[in-house]
Amino acid sequence: MRAMSDVIKPTPEAVRAAEGALRSLSNHETTGLVLRVRENGGSAEVDLPGEMVPLLVEILGQIANGNGVRVVPLHAELTPPQAADLLNVSERYLLGLLASEALASHLVGAHRRIKLGDLLDYKRARDAERADALREMAEEAQRLGLGT
């Protein structure tokens, strides 16, 4: 079993296998999958429910693009530097979010921790606000005849 901090960095063989798996999955509407697992000369079949297919497709897509992948449960707790990296902001900015309680956190001893689920909720809300603001700006620019 891998540690949560391990990142799976794809080999060229893994990239090719992921590309093939994605092609196979894209040809079918799946309500679930049956995977054949080969190990030590034997094989076994594993049934996966349909709700797991989008996650598998996302993982395969990242690997097919040569990206490293790490799966982390939503209840995982992140340090401020880890959370800042995920939001693509400075640690100082993130600490300001924590101080203003715009983003939930709790203390573990003297150290702040942020639940991944809370961080992703914050990011979704922030991204939605940004998309709304951009849409309003585009509408205003169009109304004023500033577009081409």
VEXVEXNU-586880 format. One record per atom (N, C-alpha, C): x, y, z; residue in three letters. Coordinates in steps of 0.001 Angstrom, whole numbers, padded with zeros to 6 digits, always signed. Layout:
residues N
XYZala/...
//
This chain:
residues 148
+000851-001177+000000met/+000000+000000+000000met/+000893+001235+000000met/+000564+002211-000839arg/+001339+003439-000933arg/+000919+004410+000159arg/+001865+005245+000559ala/+001561+006316+001508ala/+000779+007395+000777ala/-000028+008148+001524met/-000849+009190+000920met/+000008+010228+000209met/+001217+010447+000678ser/+002063+011469+000080ser/+002762+010994-001190ser/+002679+009710-001508asp/+003320+009199-002715asp/+002591+009703-003957asp/+003367+010166-004931val/+002820+010569-006219val/+003198+009498-007212val/+002221+009030-007968ile/+002481+008032-008990ile/+002919+008766-010247ile/+004199+008609-010610lys/+004740+009250-011806lys/+004719+008217-012927lys/+003986+008493-013989pro/+003791+007477-015019pro/+005031+007212-015867pro/+005255+005950-016115thr/+006287+005524-017056thr/+005707+005646-018465thr/+006549+005611-019494pro/+006005+005631-020863pro/+005019+004489-021122pro/+005276+003322-020526glu/+004355+002187-020691glu/+003005+002498-020045glu/+003032+003149-018876ala/+001790+003505-018194ala/+001010+004539-018998ala/+001720+005483-019624val/+001062+006491-020458val/+000340+005812-021619val/+001023+004888-022289arg/+000404+004178-023417arg/-000790+003340-022954arg/-000659+002671-021821ala/-001758+001856-021303ala/-002957+002736-020937ala/-002697+003894-020336ala/-003781+004808-019969ala/-004481+005340-021218ala/-003704+005668-022252glu/-004304+006139-023504glu/-005230+005068-024081glu/-004778+003812-024081gly/-005604+002715-024596gly/-006861+002510-023767gly/-006718+002578-022457ala/-007878+002406-021581ala/-008882+003534-021805ala/-008396+004756-021971leu/-009300+005883-022230leu/-010051+005701-023544leu/-009350+005228-024571arg/-010028+004976-025856arg/-011134+003950-025669arg/-010856+002897-024933ser/-011867+001850-024694ser/-013055+002396-023925ser/-012780+003191-022897leu/-013868+003735-022075leu/-014695+004758-022839leu/-014068+005509-023753ser/-014793+006553-024465ser/-015783+005973-025468ser/-015636+004708-025807asn/-016536+004071-026772asn/-017785+003490-026121asn/-017918+003629-024803his/-019024+002971-024112his/-019665+003890-023085his/-020992+003792-022971glu/-021698+004394-021842glu/-021647+003352-020736glu/-021014+003678-019644thr/-020830+002670-018613thr/-021728+002920-017412thr/-022333+001845-016952thr/-023045+001880-015680thr/-022157+001248-014618thr/-021037+000749-015056gly/-020056+000125-014189gly/-018997-000527-015063gly/-017992-001051-014428leu/-016908-001690-015163leu/-016546-003011-014515leu/-016073-003910-015329val/-015445-005120-014824val/-013991-005044-015271val/-013097-004986-014309leu/-011672-004910-014607leu/-011026-006262-014383leu/-010125-006613-015273arg/-009345-007829-015069arg/-007990-007405-014523arg/-007668-007912-013359val/-006413-007581-012689val/-005482-008770-012851val/-004289-008490-013413arg/-003292-009543-013594arg/-002166-009329-012606arg/-001808-010413-011920glu/-000716-010318-010952glu/-000133-011696-010722glu/+001189-011763-010728asn/+001906-013007-010445asn/+001394-014182-011273asn/+001143-013933-012557gly/+000736-015011-013446gly/-000735-015368-013374gly/-001475-014847-012430gly/-002908-015117-012323gly/-003707-013871-012653gly/-005021-014020-012625ser/-005872-012851-012851ser/-007158-013001-012060ser/-007786-011886-011831ala/-009075-011858-011139ala/-009887-010722-011737ala/-011209-010844-011653glu/-012077-009781-012138glu/-012632-009006-010956glu/-012706-007685-011138val/-013199-006795-010092val/-014322-005960-010689val/-015490-005961-010043asp/-016619-005136-010479asp/-016519-003763-009832asp/-016569-002716-010661leu/-016573-001347-010161leu/-017922-000709-010482leu/-018565-000076-009503pro/-019845+000596-009778pro/-019646+001812-010666pro/-020710+002229-011335gly/-020663+003349-012261gly/-020162+004638-011645gly/-020426+004862-010365glu/-019987+006105-009721glu/-018474+006220-009652glu/-017761+005108-009835met/-016302+005144-009796met/-015693+005412-011173met/-016490+005290-012228val/-015972+005450-013591val/-015412+006850-013837val/-016112+007948-013473pro/-015518+009279-013728pro/-014172+009474-013031pro/-014025+008954-011823leu/-012745+009074-011118leu/-011662+008304-011866leu/-011976+007109-012301leu/-011014+006308-013051leu/-010639+007010-014361leu/-011619+007580-015043val/-011354+008297-016301val/-010447+009504-016040val/-010703+010237-014942glu/-009858+011392-014599glu/-008412+010949-014340glu/-008246+009881-013579ile/-006907+009371-013283ile/-006208+008931-014564ile/-006917+008170-015392leu/-006332+007716-016651leu/-005978+008885-017558leu/-006828+009905-017585gly/-006552+011083-018411gly/-005294+011808-017972gly/-005127+011948-016668gln/-003920+012599-016158gln/-002677+011777-016500gln/-002750+010471-016304ile/-001605+009606-016613ile/-001317+009625-018106ile/-002371+009588-018940ala/-002183+009622-020401ala/-001490+010907-020834ala/-001675+011990-020072asn/-001000+013260-020370asn/+000380+013343-019726asn/+000813+012254-019089gly/+002147+012219-018487gly/+002232+012866-017119gly/+001090+013191-016527asn/+001079+013854-015224asn/+001128+012850-014084asn/+001806+013223-013026gly/+001785+012422-011813gly/+000426+012537-011149gly/+000036+011514-010415val/-001285+011462-009791val/-001145+011045-008342val/-001969+011689-007501arg/-002062+011276-006105arg/-003529+011344-005723arg/-004040+010307-005099val/-005424+010279-004641val/-005406+010554-003143val/-006209+011546-002736val/-006236+011975-001339val/-007693+012021-000889val/-008023+011445+000256pro/-009410+011496+000733pro/-009803+012922+001136pro/-011091+013242+001015leu/-011569+014589+001329leu/-011345+014973+002786leu/-011273+014000+003672his/-011061+014320+005098his/-009586+014543+005437his/-008713+014389+004459ala/-007283+014619+004708ala/-007066+016051+005170ala/-006109+016224+006063glu/-005792+017554+006579glu/-004491+018050+005966glu/-004539+019289+005482leu/-003397+019883+004811leu/-002767+020962+005684leu/-001492+021149+005507thr/-000792+022258+006152thr/-001071+023520+005337thr/-000858+024700+005913pro/-001039+025923+005121pro/-000211+025961+003826pro/+001059+025537+003821pro/+001780+025551+002532pro/+001139+024622+001487pro/+000666+023453+001918gln/+000012+022538+000977gln/-001274+023156+000433gln/-002062+023761+001323ala/-003313+024388+000905ala/-003046+025558-000035ala/-002038+026358+000268ala/-001684+027485-000594ala/-001290+026988-001982ala/-000536+025911-002042asp/-000149+025332-003335asp/-001372+024912-004138asp/-002325+024268-003467leu/-003532+023809-004168leu/-004359+024969-004701leu/-004401+026070-003962leu/-005149+027243-004414leu/-004332+028118-005358leu/-003046+027825-005467asn/-002125+028629-006284asn/-002066+030072-005785asn/-001930+030189-004456val/-001784+031499-003815val/-000572+031427-002890val/-000130+032577-002414ser/+000986+032581-001475ser/+000514+032061-000121ser/+001453+031581+000661glu/+001108+031126+002007glu/+000610+032300+002848glu/+001188+033477+002658arg/+000749+034671+003393arg/-000718+034970+003091arg/-001099+034898+001814tyr/-002491+035138+001426tyr/-003407+034101+002076tyr/-002981+032839+002037leu/-003785+031775+002646leu/-003953+032018+004147leu/-002894+032418+004811leu/-002995+032687+006249leu/-003980+033822+006512leu/-004061+034793+005613gly/-005063+035845+005731gly/-006475+035301+005606gly/-006678+034348+004689leu/-007985+033704+004558leu/-008364+032972+005844leu/-007381+032314+006442leu/-007642+031587+007688leu/-007949+032560+008819leu/-007195+033663+008896ala/-007400+034648+009958ala/-008772+035303+009853ala/-009237+035541+008618ser/-010545+036171+008417ser/-011689+035162+008473ser/-011324+033901+008623glu/-012284+032792+008666glu/-013059+032631+007361glu/-012487+033132+006258ala/-013069+032891+004937ala/-012882+031422+004547ala/-011907+030784+005150leu/-011608+029376+004932leu/-011466+028726+006300leu/-012199+027635+006491ala/-012197+026956+007785ala/-010867+026249+008032ala/-010454+026264+009287ser/-009259+025529+009701ser/-009400+025213+011179ser/-008494+024404+011661his/-008463+024118+013099his/-007015+023928+013521his/-006805+024009+014813leu/-005455+023862+015358leu/-005192+022420+015741leu/-003996+021976+015418val/-003469+020703+015915val/-002210+021108+016677val/-002340+021167+017983gly/-001274+021747+018783gly/-001227+023229+018466gly/-000090+023701+017987ala/+000053+025110+017622ala/-000017+025324+016111ala/-000349+024273+015366his/-000289+024331+013906his/-001680+024293+013286his/-001893+025117+012273arg/-003156+025156+011539arg/-003241+023975+010574arg/-004461+023435+010434arg/-004737+022387+009458arg/-006036+022731+008752arg/-006084+022420+007464ile/-007249+022693+006633ile/-007694+021376+006026ile/-008979+021045+006181lys/-009486+019816+005569lys/-009578+020022+004063lys/-009154+019010+003318leu/-009172+019093+001863leu/-010571+019390+001358leu/-011589+018758+001926gly/-012963+019007+001494gly/-013352+020465+001652gly/-012976+021079+002774asp/-013262+022503+002995asp/-012517+023370+001984asp/-011281+023008+001697leu/-010478+023767+000737leu/-011099+023690-000661leu/-011537+022500-001064leu/-012145+022342-002387leu/-013475+023074-002471leu/-014252+023077-001382asp/-015507+023853-001353asp/-015204+025337-001541asp/-014200+025841-000831tyr/-013801+027248-000959tyr/-013377+027549-002399tyr/-012573+026655-002981lys/-012075+026856-004344lys/-013229+026874-005347lys/-014195+025967-005196arg/-015344+025942-006099arg/-016129+027262-006011arg/-016368+027729-004787ala/-017103+028984-004598ala/-016322+030157-005188ala/-015001+030192-004958arg/-014160+031266-005497arg/-014178+031230-007021arg/-014059+030040-007595asp/-014054+029912-009051asp/-015396+030326-009649asp/-016500+029998-008966ala/-017830+030387-009441ala/-017985+031904-009399ala/-017508+032539-008324glu/-017561+034002-008226glu/-016751+034649-009339glu/-015590+034104-009616arg/-014745+034653-010685arg/-015418+034504-012041arg/-016029+033342-012281ala/-016709+033116-013559ala/-017877+034083-013720ala/-018635+034324-012633asp/-019744+035285-012679asp/-019222+036686-012984asp/-018139+037089-012326ala/-017573+038422-012553ala/-017099+038575-013993ala/-016447+037553-014535leu/-015991+037614-015932leu/-017165+037700-016893leu/-018219+036937-016615arg/-019409+036964-017463arg/-020043+038362-017435arg/-020140+038954-016248glu/-020700+040301-016129glu/-019833+041321-016874glu/-018524+041188-016767met/-017627+042109-017470met/-017779+041972-018982met/-017894+040738-019455ala/-018055+040512-020897ala/-019378+041089-021383ala/-020445+040903-020594glu/-021743+041464-020964glu/-021688+042988-021007glu/-021019+043586-020016glu/-020896+045045-019967glu/-020065+045549-021150glu/-018989+044851-021469ala/-018159+045247-022617ala/-018964+045153-023907ala/-019766+044111-024025gln/-020586+043956-025229gln/-021641+045072-025293gln/-022258+045376-024166arg/-023255+046444-024104arg/-022659+047796-024509arg/-021421+048018-024107leu/-020738+049284-024413leu/-020069+049271-025790leu/-020161+048161-026482gly/-019569+048068-027818gly/-018063+047998-027794gly/-017488+047458-026708leu/-016028+047400-026594leu/-015446+046129-027220leu/-016276+045168-027544gly/-015803+043918-028141gly/-015557+044065-029613gly/-014903+043090-030198thr/-014634+043136-031640thr/-015652+042323-032392thr/
//
